[in-house]
C-alpha cells in the first residue's frame, strides 16, 4: 500500500474535477447519462440503486440486471505566466477512463419487499500534465478511484390510493490513489511518487411517492464516505540526494461528501415524461487535508505533517431530463444541468482545474424483446473559464483554467 503526500492535499480531490462537481461520478447508467442524471423520481431499472433505491420496489420483473460502462474523455488546459514573464498555454495529456457498473434487483416472496445490490465507482478519475511543464511542482499526475458495493432493501405500500416506497442501504467502499509531482527545492528535481489504498463504509436511503398517475416524487440520500489511506512514499531522480529522500510511510483521511437528491416527474402526455431535479452535495466536508509522514521529504530524520486548507462549500446542481416513447421498441431521451464549482476561483489550482459546469445530453433505449434491452447515452460537459489570481497568496498557482469532457455510456438490461 502506498499513499499521498505534500500538496496531495489538494490533489486527491482534484482527480475527476473536470467532469462533475469535484470528483463525483454519476455516470452509472446510459439512461441517466442521456437524461442529464435527472432520474430520481421516474426510474425503475436496477440503476435506481444508485439514484433512488426506493424505486426498485416498483420494478415489475422478479429479477432484473443492468451491466454497463461509461467511457469518459476529459480535457483541459492552463494559461499562465512563465518565469520569463511570458504567457504560455499547457494542455492536459490525453487520459480517458472506462468506468464499469453492475446492478441487480430481486422481488422477494415477501409482499412489497425488494432487494438490490450495486457495484459502481462513486468518486474518481485523474489528470496528467506534461512532465516538464511550468506547474510540475504542483501537479504532474494524479489518480483517484473508489469502488462501492451497495446492497439495499426497498419496501412499497399504500396510504389510501397513493403508492409509496422507502429504502435503505449499506455501502462498503475501497479506494486507491496515485500521485506524481516534482519537488522544487533541490537540483536535480526529485520526483515524488506514491500509491495508496484504504477503505470505508457509508449508508444511503430513498423515498418514492406517486400521488397521482401523472406525478412522481423521489428523494434519496447518500452519506459521507470517510476513507483512511495508508502506504509508502518513494522518489525518482535523486542521484546524490538519497540520504535526504528516503522511502517511508504516510497516512491521511479523506471525507468524501454526502449527497441529497430530489426530483419531480410529470407525464406531459402518454408517451412523454419530464423530470426536474436538484442535487445538494456537501463539499464542505473537504475543508482541510492533513497528511502525516514518518520520514519528512528532505528531512527524513523527523516526522512531517502537511496541512492544506481547501475551504470547499456545499453546492446545488440543477437538472432537467425528458423521455419520449417513440414506439413500442424505441425510447428517445435528452437532458441538461448546471453544476456550480464548489470552491472560490482564488483557490483553484492545476491539480484541481475547477469551473462552473454546463452539461447537455441525449440518447435512446431499444427493447429487443421482453427480456433484453439496450440503452445508449452521450453527455457533453463544458466548464466556464476560471481565472485564479495569486494577489492574496491564497492560490498556489495563478492562471486561467479551461476544462471539458465527453461521455459515452452503454447499458444492457435483462429482466426475468
DARA-V154641 format. One line per field, one symbol per residue. phi: phi as a letter, one per 30 degrees, with the letter a starting at -180 (. if undefined). burial: # if it has 9 or more other C-alpha atoms within 8 Angstrom, else .. A space follows every 10 residues. Layout:
phi=???
burial=???
This chain:
phi=.bbdahdeed edddecddca hicdccdcad ddedciicbc ccabdddeed dadddddcdd ddbbbbbaab cccdaaabba dddcicdbcb cdddacbccd abbbbbdddd eicbbbbbba cdbljabbce dcddcddcab bbbbbbbccb dbcbbcabci ccdbbbabbb bcbcbbbbbb adccdbbddd cdbabbbaaa babbabbbbb dadcbbcbbb bbdebccccb lccbbchbei cedcbceaba aacccdddbc bbbbcbddae cbcbbcabbc cddddccbcc bccdbddibd dbdbbcbbdc hdbdbcccbb bbbbddadcc bcbaaaabbd ddbdedcdbe dbddadccbb balabbcdad cbbbbbbbbc bbcdebcccc dbidcdadlc cbaaabbcbb bccbbb
burial=.####.#### ########## #####.#### ########## #########. #######.#. .######### ########## ##........ ###.#...## ########.. .######### ########## ....###### ########## ######.... .######### ########## ###.....## ########## ########## ....###### ########## #####..#.. ...####### ########## ########.. ########## ########## #######.## ..##.###.# ########## ######...# ########## ###.###### ########## ########.. ########## ########## ....#.#### ########## #####.
